C-alpha cells in the first residue's frame, strides 16, 4: 500500500526535477542560478546577487517551510522525497528482478547511468540544458564538473547509501530539535506486543536495518516499509499492522507554523512583484579632468524579460559626451561611462534614462 504511493510520489518528483530546467519563462529557465552573472532566474524573474534582501527572503521562506514540514509531518522528506531514498529504492526494485544472488552487483551497475543522469540534471540548474548538452565533452569546465559529480554521486550512493541517512545527514540531525509528541512518526504499538508473532518481517524490510519494535529510533526514515511488511500477516489475523503512522497533523502548531510559512511566501512574492522593471545606478568618478567636465559611471539593470531600447539624457543645460542610445537585453545589465560638460556653475546634475513607459532620473554631485 505505502510502497505504491511512495513510488508514485517518487516518479512525480523525478519528472518535475528533471523537467524544471527545460521549462522556460520569459526566455529563461524557470529556476536556475547563473554563475557568470550571479543571478537567480526564479519563475519569470531574475534576482541579482546585489538584491540581498531578496536572498534573505528566499532563505527565510525555505527555513520556515522545512521547519513546518518537519515539525508536522516528521521525516516525510527522508522517506518519500529525498533523491537518495528514491534512487536506492528504484535500483533495489530493479535489482530484485535478477534475484538475491547478484543483488548488490546489479544494483551498482544500475546506479552508474542513474548517477550520470543525476549529475547532468544538477548542472542544468546552473547551465541551460541545451548549452550543457552542446558543451559536454567539448568544454573542459562542464566536462570536468560532470565527471566529478558523477563519480561523487556514484560513490556516495554505492558505498555510503543508507548509512548516510543514519549517520552524517545534517537534516536527520536537525529533526531531533523539531519533533514534538504530536509529530507524524511510525511507531510500533507496544500495547499489543503480546499478540505480535515476532516474525521480524518488519526488521527484514527496513532499509536502514532498525527494529521498530524496540521503540522510536532517530535512524528511522519513515518509509513505511515495516507497515507494508506487517500488513499481510496482521490483516490475515483480522487486526491492523503493529507498526503504523502515529501523530496529529491538525493542531495549533499546524496553523501558526503553516501561517508563518504562508506569510513568508506571500512576502517573497510581493518583494519580487513590486520590484521596478529597471534599476538605474549612477556614481561620479574621482578622475582628474579639466574644469567643467565630470565623468560618471552608470549601471542599468533590466529585471524584466523584455528587450528595452533606452535613451540616456539630462533635463539640465549640460552636454553629454558618450553613448546615448542603449539597448538592454532581457534580464541583463549594462555598465558604462558618460562625460558631462557644463559651462556654468553646477552643484549637481540629473541623469535620466527613458524609453516607452520608463523614465528614471538620478541626481548626482558635480564639481
Secondary structure as UniProt FT lines:
FT   HELIX           2..20
FT   TURN            21..22
FT   STRAND          24..25
FT   TURN            26..27
FT   STRAND          28..29
FT   STRAND          31..34
FT   TURN            35..38
FT   STRAND          39..42
FT   TURN            43..44
FT   STRAND          45..48
FT   TURN            49..50
FT   HELIX           52..73
FT   HELIX           77..81
FT   HELIX           83..95
FT   HELIX           96..98
FT   TURN            101..102
FT   HELIX           103..124
FT   TURN            125..126
FT   HELIX           129..135
FT   TURN            136..138
FT   HELIX           140..155
FT   HELIX           156..160
FT   HELIX           162..167
FT   HELIX           170..178
FT   TURN            181..182
FT   STRAND          185..188
FT   HELIX           190..195
FT   HELIX           201..205
FT   TURN            207..208
FT   HELIX           212..214
FT   TURN            218..219
FT   HELIX           225..236
FT   TURN            237..238
FT   STRAND          243..246
FT   HELIX           252..273
FT   STRAND          278..284
FT   TURN            291..292
FT   STRAND          293..302
FT   STRAND          308..313
FT   STRAND          319..321
FT   STRAND          325..328
FT   TURN            330..331
FT   STRAND          333..341
FT   STRAND          348..355
FT   TURN            356..357
FT   STRAND          358..365
//
